[in-house]
Amino acid sequence: MINEIRADAEQRMLKSYENLETNFAKIRTGRAHPSILDSITVEYYGSEVPISQVANINVEDARTLTVQPWEQPMVAVVEKAIMTSDLGVNPVTTGNLMRIPMPPLTEERRRDLTKVARSEAEQARVAIRNIRRDANGDIKALLKDKEITEDESRQAEDQIQKITDQYVSKVDALLAEKEASLMEI
């Protein structure tokens, strides 16, 4: 029973960490990367889909992405979606191919993106702590129902705390790495 609670908590903490990695991939650094466009969706035959499902996205060079929709009518739709996104980029369209130059980040914009990254990391830490709280609540319920002893309860809570500390330190390391890449010129 305790092992199930611990395994569930660890699995949920891992999901929170992976979600943070995904969110960090969306925060752009000065370099071009296809994942920058992951958050942008377009309407395609009546449903909202990510751009990557209607076009090829490639990195032309360190500061330029190319987007090539598979169907001619989608060129204007994809172009409009990129322009109206909060990325602050303007695609240059020639026929079916769109080139998206990544403007260099200003010092102020880098600081803003660092604040966004810190906020995302704090949300991940809070999620991990909430998972710890839920797991400890489950353990206390087992203790209250006299299904486990106080020693087992204390031991299980210590194990949950170690897992929590492990994931919080992973979040901190990921944040430090992202901040370094954002402030790099």
N, C-alpha and C positions, 0 to 999 in steps of 0.2 A: 504494500500500500504506500509506504513512504517512498519507495523507489519510483513508483508511478508518478507521484507528486513531483519528485525531483526531476524526473525525465521530462515531464510535461513543462515544468518551469524552464528547464534548460532549452527545450525546443522552442518555446515562445520567446525566450531571450535571444536566441539565434535569429529568429525571424525579425525581431526588432533591429538587430544589428545589420542584417542583410537589407532591410528597408532603408536604414541610414546610408548604407553604401549606394543604394539606388538613388536616393535623394542627392547625395554628394555628386554623383555622376551628372546630374542635371545642372549643377552649379558650374558655370563655365569658367575655365581659366583662360589664359590668352591663346591657347592652342585650339585648333579645330579638332573636334571629335564627334563621330556620328551620334553618340548618345545625347548630345546637346538637344537634338530635335525630338527625342523620345516623348517629351511631354506635350508635343503639338499634335492635335488630331484634326482630321478633315472629314467632311461628309462624303461617303462613298456608297452609292446605291442605297441611300436611306439610313445608313448607320454611321456613327462616329468611329473612325479607326485611326491608329497612329500613322504618321507619314511613312514609316518604314514598311507598311503593308500595301502602299500604293506606288512606291517609288524606290529606286536604288539610291542609297546615300553613300557617298565615298569621300575620302579625304584626298584632295588634290595636292595640297602642300600643307605646311604647318599652320597656315592661317586661312585656308580656303576649303570649304565643303562644296561638293557638287551633288545636286539632287536631280534625278532624271525620272519623272513619272512614267509609268508604263503605258498610260493612255493619254492621247493628246488633250482631251477636254479637262483632264486633271491638272494641267500645267497652271492655269490661272487660279484654280482652287487652292493648290498647294502654295503657290506664290503668295496669295492673299493671307493664308493661314500663318505663314512664316512672318509676313510683314506685321500682322496684328498681334503676334505673340509678344511676350515681355522680354524677349532676348535682346532687342535693340539691334537687330541686323536687317539689312535690306538685300534681298536676292537680285542678281542681275541675270535676266532671262535672255537666252539666245536660242530660239527654236524650242526644242524639247528639253534643253539642258539649263539648269539654274546653277549659277555660281554664287556662293554665299561667303563673301569676305568677312572674316572676324576682325572687327576693329580692335586695336590694342586697348587694353584696359587702362583707365586713368587710375591714379593713386586713390582718389576718392571712391571710385567704383570698386576697386580691390578691397578697400576697407568695408564697404557696404556688403560685398559678397562674403567677407570674413564674418561679419555679424550674422548673416543668414546661415552660414555654416555652423556657427556657435549655437544659434537657436535650434537648428535641426539636431545637433548633438545633444543639447539639453532635453529636447523632446524624447530622444532615444533613451537617455538616462532615466527620465521620469517613467517611461514605459517599462524599463527593466526593473525599476524599484516597485512599480505597481504589481508586476508579476511576482516579485519577492513577497510583497504584502499578501497577495492572493494565496501563494503557496504556504506561507506561515499561517494564514487563516485556516487553510485546510488541515494543517498539522495540528493546530490548536483544537479544531473540531474533533479530530481523531482522539486527542488527549481527553477532551471533555466526555466523549463517548466511551472512554476507558478502553479503546482498542489498542493504544500504545502506552508505554510508561513515560514518566517525566524525563528520564534519561534519554530515551529514544527520541522524544520530542526535541530536547535540547540539541542532541546530536544532528538531527535532521535540519533544524533551523541553522545550525552552524554550517552544514553542507550547502544549504540554500544561499547563505551569506557569502560563502566562498565563490560559488558560481556567479552570484551578483557582482562581487568585486572583480572577478575575471572579465565579465562582459563590460562593466563600466570602464575598466582600464583599456579594453579593446576600443571602445568608443573614443576615449581620450586620445589614444594613439592615432586613430583614423582622423580625428579632428586636427591633431598637430600636423599630420601629413598633408591634409587638405589646405590648412592655413599656409603652410610652407609653399605649396604649389601655387596658391593664389597670390602670395606676396612676391613670388619670383618674377623678375622682369624679363 
